[in-house]
Amino acid sequence: MLAFAVMPAIAQVQASSEYLARMDVDHDGRVSLVEYQDWLSYAFDAMDRDHDGTLSPAEQPGGRGKPITREQHRLRLADAFRRQDANHDGSLSASELAAPPR
């Protein structure tokens, strides 16, 4: 996965329950795939300086790498989400958010 610069507001999160509260847009007590992808796409969006939906090598850390589209980025996040969803219920709890993807 890409290395991302962390925005100050996100860097302030100290516990998985805080991540859950911030990521859980619909406030149902769990994080859906779309909520997860939307939250973790902030850095992609910030790095995409020309707003074309693709990170060129020049827009990536170190100024190199293969171009990556927003869709490819979201697919990588979906894979990480599935690996973190330990009980396979299609959403992440605070404890699943705290655990690294398998």
Summary of the structure (lengths in Angstrom):
residues: 102
radius of gyration: 14.2
end to end distance: 14.3
largest distance: 39.8
contacts: 240
relative contact order: 0.19
helix: 51%
strand: 8%
